[in-house]
Amino acid sequence: MPTVLRQDGFRVMIPTHDHPPAHVHCYRGDALVVVILPTQNSDAMIREIGRATKPRDLSDAVRIVNENRSHLWNEWNKLYGQS
């Protein structure tokens, strides 16, 4: 699973053999937040939360994904084609 972004202590990764909807795995320490990539009509949404995740991890992960939407979509499309 390649790391496609590092920001604010997060490693943002895209699994190489995964499934729609387009999403990223955000790790900070023991925290895991899986976030569905934002579209033209919606902001990023949380899909899954790891047990060690704190409320701040959730809001930070969603903010980072929204801030980097173009880059993350480009990385997703490199692996899976246009979605």
TALIN-V743658 format. One record per backbone hydrogen bond with DSSP energy under -0.5 kcal/mol. NH is the residue of the N-H (numbers start at 0). CO is the residue of the C=O. E is the energy in kcal/mol with one decimal. If there is no record, write none. Layout:
nh=NH co=CO e=E
nh=NH co=CO e=E
This chain:
nh=1 co=13 e=-0.7
nh=3 co=1 e=-0.5
nh=3 co=11 e=-3.0
nh=4 co=11 e=-1.2
nh=6 co=9 e=-1.6
nh=9 co=6 e=-2.7
nh=10 co=26 e=-2.5
nh=11 co=4 e=-3.1
nh=11 co=9 e=-0.5
nh=12 co=10 e=-0.6
nh=12 co=24 e=-2.9
nh=13 co=1 e=-1.7
nh=23 co=34 e=-2.4
nh=24 co=12 e=-3.0
nh=25 co=23 e=-0.6
nh=25 co=32 e=-2.8
nh=26 co=10 e=-2.6
nh=26 co=24 e=-0.6
nh=27 co=30 e=-1.5
nh=30 co=27 e=-2.4
nh=32 co=25 e=-2.4
nh=33 co=47 e=-2.4
nh=34 co=23 e=-2.5
nh=34 co=32 e=-0.6
nh=35 co=44 e=-3.3
nh=36 co=21 e=-2.3
nh=38 co=41 e=-1.4
nh=44 co=35 e=-1.4
nh=46 co=33 e=-3.4
nh=47 co=33 e=-1.5
nh=49 co=31 e=-3.1
nh=52 co=49 e=-1.4
nh=56 co=53 e=-0.6
nh=57 co=53 e=-1.5
nh=58 co=54 e=-1.9
nh=59 co=55 e=-2.7
nh=60 co=56 e=-2.5
nh=61 co=57 e=-2.2
nh=62 co=58 e=-2.2
nh=63 co=59 e=-2.6
nh=64 co=60 e=-2.3
nh=65 co=61 e=-2.5
nh=66 co=62 e=-2.7
nh=67 co=63 e=-1.6
nh=68 co=65 e=-1.1
nh=71 co=67 e=-2.7
nh=72 co=68 e=-2.6
nh=73 co=69 e=-2.3
nh=74 co=70 e=-2.2
nh=75 co=71 e=-2.5
nh=76 co=72 e=-2.7
nh=77 co=73 e=-1.7
nh=78 co=74 e=-1.3
nh=79 co=75 e=-2.8
nh=80 co=76 e=-2.0
